[in-house]
Amino acid sequence: MPLSVIGLFTGLLLGIAWVVAGFDAFLGTALLGAVGFVVGKVAAGQLDLTTYLGGGGRGSR
């Protein structure tokens, strides 16, 4: 699926959350979407968080 279509659906879902439940739901939906995006990138192996989480910089004990 092209990234433009994914972006379109993301915008539509955020807009629906805003209209139905208000700005707080919009921010919550956007935050959870960003977390899901990062988790998906990590699971796909496209993002390595070991430098930020403190693993890998130290030698084995």
C-alpha distance matrix in Angstrom:
0.0 3.8 6.5 8.4 6.8 7.1 10.5 11.4 11.3 13.1 15.6 16.2 16.9 19.1 20.9 21.6 23.0 25.2 26.5 27.2 28.6 29.4 28.7 29.3 26.5 24.2 25.3 25.0 21.4 20.5 22.4 20.9 17.4 18.5 20.2 17.3 15.2 18.2 18.7 15.3 16.0 19.4 18.4 16.0 19.1 17.7 20.3 23.9 26.0 29.2 30.9 30.4 31.4 34.5 33.8 34.1 36.4 39.4 41.1 41.4 44.3
3.8 0.0 3.8 5.4 5.5 6.6 8.8 10.1 11.2 12.7 14.6 15.8 17.0 18.7 20.3 21.6 23.1 24.8 26.2 27.4 28.8 29.1 28.1 29.0 26.5 23.8 24.7 25.0 21.6 20.0 22.1 21.3 17.5 18.2 20.4 18.0 15.4 18.3 19.5 16.3 16.3 20.0 19.7 17.2 19.7 17.6 20.0 23.8 25.8 29.2 30.5 29.9 31.3 34.4 34.0 34.1 36.1 39.3 41.2 41.8 44.9
6.5 3.8 0.0 3.8 5.4 5.0 6.1 8.5 9.9 10.4 12.2 14.2 15.3 16.3 18.2 19.9 21.0 22.4 24.3 25.6 26.6 26.6 25.3 26.1 23.9 21.0 21.6 22.1 18.9 16.9 19.0 18.5 14.7 15.0 17.5 15.5 12.7 15.5 17.3 14.5 14.2 18.0 18.3 16.2 18.4 15.9 17.8 21.6 23.3 26.8 27.8 27.0 28.6 31.8 31.7 32.0 33.7 37.1 39.2 40.0 43.0
8.4 5.4 3.8 0.0 3.8 5.5 5.0 6.1 8.7 9.8 10.5 12.3 14.3 15.3 16.4 18.3 20.0 21.0 22.5 24.2 25.6 25.4 24.2 25.5 23.4 20.3 21.3 22.3 19.1 17.1 19.8 19.7 15.9 16.5 19.5 17.8 15.1 18.2 20.2 17.6 17.6 21.4 21.8 19.9 22.1 19.5 21.1 24.9 26.3 30.0 30.8 29.7 31.4 34.7 34.8 35.2 36.8 40.2 42.5 43.4 46.3
6.8 5.5 5.4 3.8 0.0 3.8 5.4 4.9 6.3 8.5 9.8 10.5 12.3 14.2 15.3 16.5 18.4 19.9 21.1 22.4 24.1 24.4 23.7 25.0 22.4 19.7 21.1 21.7 18.1 16.9 19.7 19.1 15.4 16.8 19.5 17.3 15.3 18.7 20.1 17.4 18.1 21.8 21.7 20.0 22.7 20.7 22.4 26.1 27.5 31.1 32.3 31.1 32.4 35.8 35.8 36.5 38.3 41.5 43.7 44.4 47.2
7.1 6.6 5.0 5.5 3.8 0.0 3.8 5.4 5.2 6.1 8.6 9.9 10.6 12.3 14.2 15.4 16.5 18.4 20.0 21.1 22.2 22.6 21.7 22.5 19.9 17.3 18.5 18.6 15.1 13.9 16.4 15.5 11.8 13.2 15.7 13.5 11.6 15.1 16.4 13.9 14.9 18.5 18.4 17.1 19.9 18.0 19.4 23.1 24.2 27.8 29.1 27.8 28.9 32.4 32.5 33.3 35.2 38.3 40.6 41.1 43.8
10.5 8.8 6.1 5.0 5.4 3.8 0.0 3.8 5.5 5.0 6.1 8.6 9.9 10.5 12.2 14.2 15.3 16.4 18.3 19.9 20.9 20.7 19.4 20.6 18.5 15.4 16.4 17.3 14.0 12.2 15.0 15.0 11.3 12.3 15.5 14.0 11.9 15.3 17.3 15.4 15.9 19.6 20.1 19.0 21.4 19.1 19.9 23.5 24.3 28.0 28.9 27.3 28.8 32.2 32.7 33.6 35.2 38.4 40.9 41.8 44.4
11.4 10.1 8.5 6.1 4.9 5.4 3.8 0.0 3.8 5.4 5.2 6.2 8.7 10.0 10.6 12.3 14.3 15.4 16.5 18.3 19.9 19.9 19.2 20.8 18.5 15.5 17.3 18.3 14.9 13.7 17.0 16.9 13.5 15.2 18.3 16.7 15.2 18.7 20.4 18.5 19.4 23.0 23.3 22.2 24.8 22.6 23.6 27.2 27.9 31.7 32.6 30.9 32.2 35.8 36.3 37.3 38.9 42.1 44.6 45.4 48.0
11.3 11.2 9.9 8.7 6.3 5.2 5.5 3.8 0.0 3.8 5.4 5.0 6.1 8.5 9.7 10.5 12.2 14.1 15.3 16.3 17.9 18.5 18.2 19.4 16.6 14.1 16.2 16.5 12.8 12.5 15.7 14.9 11.7 14.2 16.8 14.8 14.0 17.7 18.9 17.0 18.6 22.0 21.8 21.2 24.1 22.5 23.3 26.8 27.4 31.0 32.3 30.5 31.4 35.1 35.4 36.7 38.6 41.6 44.0 44.5 46.9
13.1 12.7 10.4 9.8 8.5 6.1 5.0 5.4 3.8 0.0 3.8 5.5 5.2 6.2 8.6 9.9 10.6 12.3 14.3 15.4 16.3 16.5 15.7 16.5 14.0 11.3 12.8 13.2 9.7 8.8 12.0 11.6 8.4 10.6 13.5 12.1 11.3 14.9 16.4 15.1 16.6 19.8 20.1 19.9 22.5 20.8 21.1 24.4 24.6 28.3 29.4 27.3 28.3 32.0 32.6 34.1 35.7 38.8 41.4 42.0 44.3
15.6 14.6 12.2 10.5 9.8 8.6 6.1 5.2 5.4 3.8 0.0 3.8 5.5 5.1 6.1 8.6 9.9 10.5 12.3 14.2 15.3 15.0 14.0 15.7 13.6 10.4 12.3 13.7 10.6 9.4 13.1 13.6 10.8 12.7 15.9 15.2 14.3 17.6 19.5 18.5 19.7 22.9 23.6 23.3 25.7 23.6 23.7 27.0 27.0 30.8 31.5 29.3 30.5 34.2 35.1 36.6 38.0 41.1 43.9 44.7 47.0
16.2 15.8 14.2 12.3 10.5 9.9 8.6 6.2 5.0 5.5 3.8 0.0 3.8 5.5 5.0 6.2 8.6 9.8 10.6 12.1 14.0 14.4 14.4 16.2 13.6 11.1 13.9 14.8 11.5 11.6 15.3 15.2 12.7 15.3 18.1 16.9 16.7 20.2 21.6 20.4 22.1 25.2 25.4 25.2 28.0 26.2 26.5 29.8 29.8 33.5 34.6 32.3 33.2 37.0 37.8 39.4 40.9 43.9 46.6 47.2 49.4
16.9 17.0 15.3 14.3 12.3 10.6 9.9 8.7 6.1 5.2 5.5 3.8 0.0 3.8 5.4 5.1 6.2 8.6 9.9 10.5 11.8 12.8 13.0 14.0 10.9 9.0 11.8 11.9 8.5 9.4 12.8 12.2 10.3 13.4 15.7 14.4 14.9 18.4 19.3 18.5 20.7 23.4 23.4 23.8 26.6 25.2 25.3 28.3 28.1 31.7 33.0 30.5 31.1 34.9 35.7 37.5 39.2 42.0 44.7 45.1 47.1
19.1 18.7 16.3 15.3 14.2 12.3 10.5 10.0 8.5 6.2 5.1 5.5 3.8 0.0 3.8 5.5 5.1 6.2 8.7 10.0 10.5 10.4 9.7 11.0 8.6 5.7 8.5 9.4 6.6 6.8 10.5 10.9 9.4 11.9 14.6 14.3 14.6 17.7 19.2 18.9 20.7 23.3 23.9 24.5 26.9 25.2 24.8 27.7 27.1 30.7 31.6 28.9 29.7 33.4 34.6 36.6 38.0 40.8 43.7 44.3 46.3
20.9 20.3 18.2 16.4 15.3 14.2 12.2 10.6 9.7 8.6 6.1 5.0 5.4 3.8 0.0 3.8 5.4 5.1 6.2 8.5 10.0 9.6 9.6 12.0 10.0 7.3 10.6 12.2 9.9 10.2 13.9 14.6 13.2 15.6 18.3 18.0 18.3 21.4 22.9 22.6 24.2 27.0 27.6 27.9 30.4 28.6 28.3 31.2 30.7 34.3 35.1 32.4 33.3 37.0 38.3 40.2 41.5 44.4 47.3 48.0 50.0
21.6 21.6 19.9 18.3 16.5 15.4 14.2 12.3 10.5 9.9 8.6 6.2 5.1 5.5 3.8 0.0 3.8 5.4 5.2 5.9 8.2 9.3 10.6 12.4 9.6 8.3 12.0 12.6 10.2 11.8 15.1 15.0 14.1 17.0 19.2 18.5 19.4 22.6 23.6 23.2 25.4 27.9 28.1 28.6 31.4 30.0 29.8 32.7 32.1 35.7 36.8 34.1 34.6 38.3 39.4 41.5 43.0 45.8 48.6 49.0 50.9
23.0 23.1 21.0 20.0 18.4 16.5 15.3 14.3 12.2 10.6 9.9 8.6 6.2 5.1 5.4 3.8 0.0 3.8 5.6 5.3 5.7 6.9 8.0 9.0 5.9 5.3 9.0 9.1 7.2 9.5 12.4 12.3 12.2 15.2 17.0 16.7 18.1 20.9 21.8 22.0 24.3 26.4 26.7 27.8 30.3 29.1 28.5 31.0 30.1 33.5 34.6 31.7 32.0 35.8 37.0 39.3 40.8 43.4 46.3 46.7 48.3
25.2 24.8 22.4 21.0 19.9 18.4 16.4 15.4 14.1 12.3 10.5 9.8 8.6 6.2 5.1 5.4 3.8 0.0 3.8 5.6 5.6 4.6 5.3 7.7 6.2 4.7 8.4 9.9 9.0 10.3 13.2 14.2 14.1 16.4 18.6 19.0 19.9 22.6 23.9 24.3 26.2 28.4 29.1 30.1 32.4 30.8 30.0 32.5 31.4 34.8 35.6 32.5 33.1 36.8 38.4 40.7 41.8 44.5 47.6 48.2 49.8
26.5 26.2 24.3 22.5 21.1 20.0 18.3 16.5 15.3 14.3 12.3 10.6 9.9 8.7 6.2 5.2 5.6 3.8 0.0 3.8 5.9 5.8 8.0 10.6 9.1 8.5 12.1 13.4 12.3 13.9 16.9 17.5 17.3 19.9 22.1 22.1 23.1 25.9 27.1 27.2 29.3 31.6 32.1 32.9 35.4 33.9 33.3 35.9 35.0 38.4 39.2 36.2 36.8 40.5 42.0 44.3 45.5 48.2 51.2 51.8 53.4
27.2 27.4 25.6 24.2 22.4 21.1 19.9 18.3 16.3 15.4 14.2 12.1 10.5 10.0 8.5 5.9 5.3 5.6 3.8 0.0 3.8 6.1 9.3 10.7 8.5 9.3 12.9 13.1 12.1 14.6 17.1 17.1 17.4 20.4 22.0 21.7 23.3 26.1 26.8 27.0 29.5 31.5 31.7 32.8 35.5 34.4 33.7 36.2 35.2 38.5 39.6 36.6 36.7 40.5 41.8 44.3 45.7 48.2 51.1 51.4 52.9
28.6 28.8 26.6 25.6 24.1 22.2 20.9 19.9 17.9 16.3 15.3 14.0 11.8 10.5 10.0 8.2 5.7 5.6 5.9 3.8 0.0 3.8 7.1 7.5 5.7 7.7 10.6 10.5 10.6 13.3 15.2 15.4 16.4 19.1 20.3 20.7 22.5 24.9 25.6 26.3 28.7 30.5 30.8 32.3 34.7 33.7 32.7 34.9 33.4 36.7 37.7 34.5 34.5 38.2 39.7 42.4 43.6 46.0 49.0 49.3 50.6
29.4 29.1 26.6 25.4 24.4 22.6 20.7 19.9 18.5 16.5 15.0 14.4 12.8 10.4 9.6 9.3 6.9 4.6 5.8 6.1 3.8 0.0 3.8 5.6 5.6 6.5 9.1 10.3 10.9 12.6 14.6 15.8 16.7 18.8 20.4 21.3 22.7 24.9 26.1 27.0 29.0 30.8 31.6 33.0 35.1 33.8 32.5 34.7 33.1 36.4 37.0 33.7 34.1 37.7 39.5 42.1 43.1 45.5 48.7 49.3 50.6
28.7 28.1 25.3 24.2 23.7 21.7 19.4 19.2 18.2 15.7 14.0 14.4 13.0 9.7 9.6 10.6 8.0 5.3 8.0 9.3 7.1 3.8 0.0 3.8 5.4 4.9 6.3 8.6 9.8 10.5 12.3 14.2 15.1 16.6 18.5 19.8 20.9 22.8 24.4 25.5 27.1 28.9 30.1 31.4 33.2 31.7 30.2 32.3 30.6 33.9 34.2 30.9 31.5 35.0 37.0 39.6 40.3 42.9 46.2 47.0 48.4
29.3 29.0 26.1 25.5 25.0 22.5 20.6 20.8 19.4 16.5 15.7 16.2 14.0 11.0 12.0 12.4 9.0 7.7 10.6 10.7 7.5 5.6 3.8 0.0 3.8 5.3 5.2 6.2 8.5 9.9 10.6 12.3 14.1 15.4 16.6 18.3 19.9 21.4 22.6 24.2 25.9 27.3 28.5 30.2 31.9 30.7 28.9 30.7 28.7 31.8 32.3 28.8 29.1 32.6 34.6 37.4 38.2 40.5 43.8 44.4 45.6
26.5 26.5 23.9 23.4 22.4 19.9 18.5 18.5 16.6 14.0 13.6 13.6 10.9 8.6 10.0 9.6 5.9 6.2 9.1 8.5 5.7 5.6 5.4 3.8 0.0 3.8 5.4 4.9 5.9 8.4 9.7 10.4 11.9 14.1 15.2 16.1 18.0 20.0 20.8 22.0 24.1 25.6 26.4 28.1 30.1 29.1 27.7 29.7 28.1 31.2 32.1 28.9 28.9 32.6 34.2 36.9 38.1 40.5 43.5 43.9 45.3
24.2 23.8 21.0 20.3 19.7 17.3 15.4 15.5 14.1 11.3 10.4 11.1 9.0 5.7 7.3 8.3 5.3 4.7 8.5 9.3 7.7 6.5 4.9 5.3 3.8 0.0 3.8 5.5 5.2 6.2 8.6 10.0 10.5 12.3 14.3 15.3 16.4 18.6 20.0 20.9 22.6 24.5 25.6 26.8 28.8 27.3 26.1 28.4 27.0 30.4 31.1 27.9 28.5 32.1 33.8 36.2 37.3 39.9 43.0 43.7 45.3
25.3 24.7 21.6 21.3 21.1 18.5 16.4 17.3 16.2 12.8 12.3 13.9 11.8 8.5 10.6 12.0 9.0 8.4 12.1 12.9 10.6 9.1 6.3 5.2 5.4 3.8 0.0 3.8 5.4 5.1 6.1 8.6 9.7 10.6 12.3 14.1 15.2 16.7 18.4 19.8 21.2 22.8 24.2 25.7 27.3 25.7 24.1 26.0 24.3 27.6 28.0 24.8 25.4 29.0 30.9 33.3 34.2 36.8 40.0 40.8 42.3
25.0 25.0 22.1 22.3 21.7 18.6 17.3 18.3 16.5 13.2 13.7 14.8 11.9 9.4 12.2 12.6 9.1 9.9 13.4 13.1 10.5 10.3 8.6 6.2 4.9 5.5 3.8 0.0 3.8 5.4 5.1 6.1 8.4 9.9 10.6 12.2 14.1 15.6 16.5 18.1 20.1 21.2 22.3 24.2 25.9 24.9 23.3 25.0 23.2 26.3 27.2 23.9 24.0 27.7 29.3 32.0 33.1 35.5 38.6 39.1 40.4
21.4 21.6 18.9 19.1 18.1 15.1 14.0 14.9 12.8 9.7 10.6 11.5 8.5 6.6 9.9 10.2 7.2 9.0 12.3 12.1 10.6 10.9 9.8 8.5 5.9 5.2 5.4 3.8 0.0 3.8 5.5 5.2 6.0 8.6 9.9 10.4 12.1 14.4 15.2 16.2 18.3 20.0 20.7 22.2 24.3 23.3 22.1 24.3 23.1 26.4 27.5 24.6 24.8 28.5 29.8 32.2 33.6 36.2 39.1 39.5 41.1
20.5 20.0 16.9 17.1 16.9 13.9 12.2 13.7 12.5 8.8 9.4 11.6 9.4 6.8 10.2 11.8 9.5 10.3 13.9 14.6 13.3 12.6 10.5 9.9 8.4 6.2 5.1 5.4 3.8 0.0 3.8 5.5 5.0 6.2 8.7 9.8 10.4 12.5 14.3 15.2 16.6 18.6 19.9 21.0 22.8 21.2 19.9 22.3 21.1 24.6 25.4 22.5 23.2 26.9 28.3 30.5 31.7 34.5 37.5 38.2 40.0
22.4 22.1 19.0 19.8 19.7 16.4 15.0 17.0 15.7 12.0 13.1 15.3 12.8 10.5 13.9 15.1 12.4 13.2 16.9 17.1 15.2 14.6 12.3 10.6 9.7 8.6 6.1 5.1 5.5 3.8 0.0 3.8 5.4 5.2 6.3 8.6 9.9 10.9 12.4 14.2 15.6 16.8 18.4 20.1 21.5 20.2 18.4 20.2 18.5 21.8 22.6 19.5 19.9 23.6 25.2 27.6 28.7 31.3 34.4 35.1 36.8
20.9 21.3 18.5 19.7 19.1 15.5 15.0 16.9 14.9 11.6 13.6 15.2 12.2 10.9 14.6 15.0 12.3 14.2 17.5 17.1 15.4 15.8 14.2 12.3 10.4 10.0 8.6 6.1 5.2 5.5 3.8 0.0 3.8 5.4 5.0 6.1 8.5 9.9 10.4 12.1 14.2 15.3 16.2 18.1 20.0 19.3 17.8 19.6 18.2 21.4 22.8 20.0 19.9 23.7 24.8 27.2 28.8 31.2 34.0 34.3 36.0
17.4 17.5 14.7 15.9 15.4 11.8 11.3 13.5 11.7 8.4 10.8 12.7 10.3 9.4 13.2 14.1 12.2 14.1 17.3 17.4 16.4 16.7 15.1 14.1 11.9 10.5 9.7 8.4 6.0 5.0 5.4 3.8 0.0 3.8 5.4 5.0 6.1 8.7 9.9 10.4 12.3 14.3 15.1 16.3 18.4 17.3 16.4 18.9 18.1 21.6 23.0 20.5 20.9 24.7 25.5 27.5 29.2 31.9 34.6 35.0 37.0
18.5 18.2 15.0 16.5 16.8 13.2 12.3 15.2 14.2 10.6 12.7 15.3 13.4 11.9 15.6 17.0 15.2 16.4 19.9 20.4 19.1 18.8 16.6 15.4 14.1 12.3 10.6 9.9 8.6 6.2 5.2 5.4 3.8 0.0 3.8 5.4 5.0 6.3 8.7 9.8 10.7 12.5 14.2 15.4 16.8 15.2 13.8 16.1 15.2 18.8 19.7 17.2 18.0 21.7 22.8 24.7 26.0 28.9 31.8 32.5 34.6
20.2 20.4 17.5 19.5 19.5 15.7 15.5 18.3 16.8 13.5 15.9 18.1 15.7 14.6 18.3 19.2 17.0 18.6 22.1 22.0 20.3 20.4 18.5 16.6 15.2 14.3 12.3 10.6 9.9 8.7 6.3 5.0 5.4 3.8 0.0 3.8 5.4 5.2 6.2 8.6 10.0 10.7 12.2 14.2 15.5 14.8 12.9 14.6 13.3 16.6 18.0 15.4 15.5 19.3 20.2 22.4 24.0 26.6 29.4 29.8 31.7
17.3 18.0 15.5 17.8 17.3 13.5 14.0 16.7 14.8 12.1 15.2 16.9 14.4 14.3 18.0 18.5 16.7 19.0 22.1 21.7 20.7 21.3 19.8 18.3 16.1 15.3 14.1 12.2 10.4 9.8 8.6 6.1 5.0 5.4 3.8 0.0 3.8 5.5 5.1 6.0 8.6 9.9 10.3 12.1 14.2 13.8 12.9 15.1 14.6 17.9 19.8 17.7 17.6 21.3 21.6 23.5 25.6 28.2 30.6 30.8 32.8
15.2 15.4 12.7 15.1 15.3 11.6 11.9 15.2 14.0 11.3 14.3 16.7 14.9 14.6 18.3 19.4 18.1 19.9 23.1 23.3 22.5 22.7 20.9 19.9 18.0 16.4 15.2 14.1 12.1 10.4 9.9 8.5 6.1 5.0 5.4 3.8 0.0 3.8 5.5 5.1 6.3 8.7 9.9 10.6 12.5 11.2 10.6 13.5 13.6 17.1 18.7 17.0 17.6 21.2 21.5 22.9 24.8 27.7 30.1 30.6 33.0
18.2 18.3 15.5 18.2 18.7 15.1 15.3 18.7 17.7 14.9 17.6 20.2 18.4 17.7 21.4 22.6 20.9 22.6 25.9 26.1 24.9 24.9 22.8 21.4 20.0 18.6 16.7 15.6 14.4 12.5 10.9 9.9 8.7 6.3 5.2 5.5 3.8 0.0 3.8 5.4 5.1 6.2 8.6 9.9 10.7 9.6 7.8 10.1 9.8 13.4 15.0 13.2 13.9 17.4 17.7 19.2 21.1 23.9 26.5 27.1 29.4
18.7 19.5 17.3 20.2 20.1 16.4 17.3 20.4 18.9 16.4 19.5 21.6 19.3 19.2 22.9 23.6 21.8 23.9 27.1 26.8 25.6 26.1 24.4 22.6 20.8 20.0 18.4 16.5 15.2 14.3 12.4 10.4 9.9 8.7 6.2 5.1 5.5 3.8 0.0 3.8 5.5 5.1 6.1 8.6 9.9 10.2 8.9 10.6 10.3 13.4 15.8 14.3 13.9 17.4 17.2 18.8 21.2 23.7 25.9 26.0 28.2
15.3 16.3 14.5 17.6 17.4 13.9 15.4 18.5 17.0 15.1 18.5 20.4 18.5 18.9 22.6 23.2 22.0 24.3 27.2 27.0 26.3 27.0 25.5 24.2 22.0 20.9 19.8 18.1 16.2 15.2 14.2 12.1 10.4 9.8 8.6 6.0 5.1 5.4 3.8 0.0 3.8 5.4 5.1 6.1 8.6 8.7 9.0 11.6 12.4 15.5 17.9 17.0 17.0 20.3 19.6 20.7 23.3 25.9 27.8 27.9 30.4
16.0 16.3 14.2 17.6 18.1 14.9 15.9 19.4 18.6 16.6 19.7 22.1 20.7 20.7 24.2 25.4 24.3 26.2 29.3 29.5 28.7 29.0 27.1 25.9 24.1 22.6 21.2 20.1 18.3 16.6 15.6 14.2 12.3 10.7 10.0 8.6 6.3 5.1 5.5 3.8 0.0 3.8 5.5 5.1 6.3 5.2 5.5 8.6 10.2 13.4 15.4 14.9 15.6 18.6 18.0 18.6 20.9 23.8 25.8 26.2 29.0
19.4 20.0 18.0 21.4 21.8 18.5 19.6 23.0 22.0 19.8 22.9 25.2 23.4 23.3 27.0 27.9 26.4 28.4 31.6 31.5 30.5 30.8 28.9 27.3 25.6 24.5 22.8 21.2 20.0 18.6 16.8 15.3 14.3 12.5 10.7 9.9 8.7 6.2 5.1 5.4 3.8 0.0 3.8 5.4 5.1 6.0 4.9 6.4 7.7 10.4 13.0 12.7 12.7 15.6 14.6 15.4 18.0 20.6 22.5 22.7 25.4
18.4 19.7 18.3 21.8 21.7 18.4 20.1 23.3 21.8 20.1 23.6 25.4 23.4 23.9 27.6 28.1 26.7 29.1 32.1 31.7 30.8 31.6 30.1 28.5 26.4 25.6 24.2 22.3 20.7 19.9 18.4 16.2 15.1 14.2 12.2 10.3 9.9 8.6 6.1 5.1 5.5 3.8 0.0 3.8 5.4 7.7 8.2 9.6 11.0 13.1 16.2 16.1 15.5 18.3 16.7 17.5 20.6 22.8 24.3 23.9 26.5
16.0 17.2 16.2 19.9 20.0 17.1 19.0 22.2 21.2 19.9 23.3 25.2 23.8 24.5 27.9 28.6 27.8 30.1 32.9 32.8 32.3 33.0 31.4 30.2 28.1 26.8 25.7 24.2 22.2 21.0 20.1 18.1 16.3 15.4 14.2 12.1 10.6 9.9 8.6 6.1 5.1 5.4 3.8 0.0 3.8 5.6 7.8 10.0 12.5 14.7 17.4 17.8 17.8 20.4 18.8 18.9 21.8 24.3 25.6 25.5 28.4
19.1 19.7 18.4 22.1 22.7 19.9 21.4 24.8 24.1 22.5 25.7 28.0 26.6 26.9 30.4 31.4 30.3 32.4 35.4 35.5 34.7 35.1 33.2 31.9 30.1 28.8 27.3 25.9 24.3 22.8 21.5 20.0 18.4 16.8 15.5 14.2 12.5 10.7 9.9 8.6 6.3 5.1 5.4 3.8 0.0 3.8 5.6 7.0 10.1 11.9 14.4 15.4 15.7 17.8 16.0 15.6 18.4 21.0 22.3 22.4 25.5
17.7 17.6 15.9 19.5 20.7 18.0 19.1 22.6 22.5 20.8 23.6 26.2 25.2 25.2 28.6 30.0 29.1 30.8 33.9 34.4 33.7 33.8 31.7 30.7 29.1 27.3 25.7 24.9 23.3 21.2 20.2 19.3 17.3 15.2 14.8 13.8 11.2 9.6 10.2 8.7 5.2 6.0 7.7 5.6 3.8 0.0 3.8 6.8 10.0 12.5 14.2 14.9 16.1 18.4 17.2 16.7 19.0 22.0 23.6 24.3 27.5
20.3 20.0 17.8 21.1 22.4 19.4 19.9 23.6 23.3 21.1 23.7 26.5 25.3 24.8 28.3 29.8 28.5 30.0 33.3 33.7 32.7 32.5 30.2 28.9 27.7 26.1 24.1 23.3 22.1 19.9 18.4 17.8 16.4 13.8 12.9 12.9 10.6 7.8 8.9 9.0 5.5 4.9 8.2 7.8 5.6 3.8 0.0 3.8 6.4 9.4 10.8 11.2 12.5 14.9 14.2 14.2 16.2 19.3 21.4 22.3 25.4
23.9 23.8 21.6 24.9 26.1 23.1 23.5 27.2 26.8 24.4 27.0 29.8 28.3 27.7 31.2 32.7 31.0 32.5 35.9 36.2 34.9 34.7 32.3 30.7 29.7 28.4 26.0 25.0 24.3 22.3 20.2 19.6 18.9 16.1 14.6 15.1 13.5 10.1 10.6 11.6 8.6 6.4 9.6 10.0 7.0 6.8 3.8 0.0 3.8 5.8 7.5 8.7 9.7 11.6 10.6 10.4 12.5 15.6 17.6 18.6 21.6
26.0 25.8 23.3 26.3 27.5 24.2 24.3 27.9 27.4 24.6 27.0 29.8 28.1 27.1 30.7 32.1 30.1 31.4 35.0 35.2 33.4 33.1 30.6 28.7 28.1 27.0 24.3 23.2 23.1 21.1 18.5 18.2 18.1 15.2 13.3 14.6 13.6 9.8 10.3 12.4 10.2 7.7 11.0 12.5 10.1 10.0 6.4 3.8 0.0 3.8 5.5 5.3 6.1 8.6 8.6 9.6 11.3 14.2 16.9 17.9 20.5
29.2 29.2 26.8 30.0 31.1 27.8 28.0 31.7 31.0 28.3 30.8 33.5 31.7 30.7 34.3 35.7 33.5 34.8 38.4 38.5 36.7 36.4 33.9 31.8 31.2 30.4 27.6 26.3 26.4 24.6 21.8 21.4 21.6 18.8 16.6 17.9 17.1 13.4 13.4 15.5 13.4 10.4 13.1 14.7 11.9 12.5 9.4 5.8 3.8 0.0 3.8 5.4 5.1 6.0 5.0 5.9 7.9 10.6 13.1 14.2 16.8
30.9 30.5 27.8 30.8 32.3 29.1 28.9 32.6 32.3 29.4 31.5 34.6 33.0 31.6 35.1 36.8 34.6 35.6 39.2 39.6 37.7 37.0 34.2 32.3 32.1 31.1 28.0 27.2 27.5 25.4 22.6 22.8 23.0 19.7 18.0 19.8 18.7 15.0 15.8 17.9 15.4 13.0 16.2 17.4 14.4 14.2 10.8 7.5 5.5 3.8 0.0 3.8 5.7 5.6 6.3 6.6 6.5 9.9 13.0 15.0 17.5
30.4 29.9 27.0 29.7 31.1 27.8 27.3 30.9 30.5 27.3 29.3 32.3 30.5 28.9 32.4 34.1 31.7 32.5 36.2 36.6 34.5 33.7 30.9 28.8 28.9 27.9 24.8 23.9 24.6 22.5 19.5 20.0 20.5 17.2 15.4 17.7 17.0 13.2 14.3 17.0 14.9 12.7 16.1 17.8 15.4 14.9 11.2 8.7 5.3 5.4 3.8 0.0 3.8 5.6 7.9 9.6 9.5 12.4 15.8 17.5 19.6
31.4 31.3 28.6 31.4 32.4 28.9 28.8 32.2 31.4 28.3 30.5 33.2 31.1 29.7 33.3 34.6 32.0 33.1 36.8 36.7 34.5 34.1 31.5 29.1 28.9 28.5 25.4 24.0 24.8 23.2 19.9 19.9 20.9 18.0 15.5 17.6 17.6 13.9 13.9 17.0 15.6 12.7 15.5 17.8 15.7 16.1 12.5 9.7 6.1 5.1 5.7 3.8 0.0 3.8 5.8 8.8 9.5 11.5 14.7 15.7 17.4
34.5 34.4 31.8 34.7 35.8 32.4 32.2 35.8 35.1 32.0 34.2 37.0 34.9 33.4 37.0 38.3 35.8 36.8 40.5 40.5 38.2 37.7 35.0 32.6 32.6 32.1 29.0 27.7 28.5 26.9 23.6 23.7 24.7 21.7 19.3 21.3 21.2 17.4 17.4 20.3 18.6 15.6 18.3 20.4 17.8 18.4 14.9 11.6 8.6 6.0 5.6 5.6 3.8 0.0 3.8 6.7 6.5 8.0 11.4 12.8 14.3
33.8 34.0 31.7 34.8 35.8 32.5 32.7 36.3 35.4 32.6 35.1 37.8 35.7 34.6 38.3 39.4 37.0 38.4 42.0 41.8 39.7 39.5 37.0 34.6 34.2 33.8 30.9 29.3 29.8 28.3 25.2 24.8 25.5 22.8 20.2 21.6 21.5 17.7 17.2 19.6 18.0 14.6 16.7 18.8 16.0 17.2 14.2 10.6 8.6 5.0 6.3 7.9 5.8 3.8 0.0 3.8 5.7 6.7 9.3 10.1 12.1
34.1 34.1 32.0 35.2 36.5 33.3 33.6 37.3 36.7 34.1 36.6 39.4 37.5 36.6 40.2 41.5 39.3 40.7 44.3 44.3 42.4 42.1 39.6 37.4 36.9 36.2 33.3 32.0 32.2 30.5 27.6 27.2 27.5 24.7 22.4 23.5 22.9 19.2 18.8 20.7 18.6 15.4 17.5 18.9 15.6 16.7 14.2 10.4 9.6 5.9 6.6 9.6 8.8 6.7 3.8 0.0 3.8 5.5 7.3 8.7 11.7
36.4 36.1 33.7 36.8 38.3 35.2 35.2 38.9 38.6 35.7 38.0 40.9 39.2 38.0 41.5 43.0 40.8 41.8 45.5 45.7 43.6 43.1 40.3 38.2 38.1 37.3 34.2 33.1 33.6 31.7 28.7 28.8 29.2 26.0 24.0 25.6 24.8 21.1 21.2 23.3 20.9 18.0 20.6 21.8 18.4 19.0 16.2 12.5 11.3 7.9 6.5 9.5 9.5 6.5 5.7 3.8 0.0 3.8 6.8 9.6 12.1
39.4 39.3 37.1 40.2 41.5 38.3 38.4 42.1 41.6 38.8 41.1 43.9 42.0 40.8 44.4 45.8 43.4 44.5 48.2 48.2 46.0 45.5 42.9 40.5 40.5 39.9 36.8 35.5 36.2 34.5 31.3 31.2 31.9 28.9 26.6 28.2 27.7 23.9 23.7 25.9 23.8 20.6 22.8 24.3 21.0 22.0 19.3 15.6 14.2 10.6 9.9 12.4 11.5 8.0 6.7 5.5 3.8 0.0 3.8 6.6 8.6
41.1 41.2 39.2 42.5 43.7 40.6 40.9 44.6 44.0 41.4 43.9 46.6 44.7 43.7 47.3 48.6 46.3 47.6 51.2 51.1 49.0 48.7 46.2 43.8 43.5 43.0 40.0 38.6 39.1 37.5 34.4 34.0 34.6 31.8 29.4 30.6 30.1 26.5 25.9 27.8 25.8 22.5 24.3 25.6 22.3 23.6 21.4 17.6 16.9 13.1 13.0 15.8 14.7 11.4 9.3 7.3 6.8 3.8 0.0 3.8 6.4
41.4 41.8 40.0 43.4 44.4 41.1 41.8 45.4 44.5 42.0 44.7 47.2 45.1 44.3 48.0 49.0 46.7 48.2 51.8 51.4 49.3 49.3 47.0 44.4 43.9 43.7 40.8 39.1 39.5 38.2 35.1 34.3 35.0 32.5 29.8 30.8 30.6 27.1 26.0 27.9 26.2 22.7 23.9 25.5 22.4 24.3 22.3 18.6 17.9 14.2 15.0 17.5 15.7 12.8 10.1 8.7 9.6 6.6 3.8 0.0 3.8
44.3 44.9 43.0 46.3 47.2 43.8 44.4 48.0 46.9 44.3 47.0 49.4 47.1 46.3 50.0 50.9 48.3 49.8 53.4 52.9 50.6 50.6 48.4 45.6 45.3 45.3 42.3 40.4 41.1 40.0 36.8 36.0 37.0 34.6 31.7 32.8 33.0 29.4 28.2 30.4 29.0 25.4 26.5 28.4 25.5 27.5 25.4 21.6 20.5 16.8 17.5 19.6 17.4 14.3 12.1 11.7 12.1 8.6 6.4 3.8 0.0
